[in-house]
Amino acid sequence: MKRSVILMILLTLGFLLVGFMAVFQAEGGPAPDRAFETPPPLRLDSIYFRVQEAALGLFRQGCQEVKVVVLPNRDGTLEVYATCVEWQEIRPASQ
């Protein structure tokens, strides 16, 4: 009877030891290699001003509705493209 109790205690301690080693080994391991470069943080205020500038140019030419698209380049910069959807109606000067 004593023998089975001692074996059960040793077996339980073994499982606990292996479990703790598995958990703490993962936390204490070496940091992962970060070979890739992360892109710079996105600044929404500068994008907003570039969109506004592109749209205002078309509004000044008589456009009623503008669509603006922002697309990324390969080098990480953003390109802003604007196009007019609806132009003002041209009315004759005699009216």
N, C-alpha and C positions, 0 to 999 in steps of 0.2 A: 504494500500500500504506500509506504514512504517513497519507494522507488518511483512509482507512477506520478506522485505529486511533485517530486523533484524534477522529473523529466518534463512534466507539464509546465512548470515554472520556467525551466530553461528554454523550452520551445517558445513560450510566450515572450520571454525576454529577447530571444533571437529575432522573432518577428518584429518586435518594437525597435530593436537596434537597426535592422535592415530598413525599416520604414523611415526612421529618423535620418539615416545616412542618405537615403534616396531623396528626401525632401531638402535637407540642408546642403547636399552636394550641388543641387540645381541652383540654389541661391548663391553659393560661393564660387560658382564656376567662372571662367574667364568671360569677359565682355565679348559680345559678338562683333565680328569684324565689319565695320561700316566703310566699305570701299567706295560706295556710291556717294555722290554729292547731292545734298538736298537743295531744292530750289529756294531762292530768296523768299521771304514772307510777302504775301500779297497785300498791297496797299490799296484799299478800296477808294480812298479819297482821291488819289491820283488817277485811277481809272474813271471815276465819276467825272472829274474835270476834263479828261480827254474826250469822253463821250459827249459831254455838254458842249465842248468846243466844236466838235465835228457836227453836231446837230444844229448849233446856232448859225454856222456858215450856210447851211441849206435853208434855214428859216429866213435868213436875210435876203435870200434870192427869190423868195416867194413860195416856198414849200409849206404845205399845210400839215403834213404828217411825215415823220422821218423814222426809218428803221435803222438801228445801229447794231453792229455785230462786233464783238471783241474776240479775236482769235490769237492763240499763242504761236510764237515762232519756235524754231528749233533751238535757238540760243536762250530761250526762257523769257524773252520780252513779249509784250502784247501789242498787237496791231489793232487799230480801231478803224472800222469801215462804216460809212454812213451812206444811205441812199434815200431819195425822196419817194414816198409812196403816193402822195396826192399833191398836185400843184394847185395854186389858186386859179380860179377861172379868169380868163382875160376878157374884159368887157370893153366894148367899143367906147371911145372917148365921147361920142355924140350923146350918149344916154346920161 
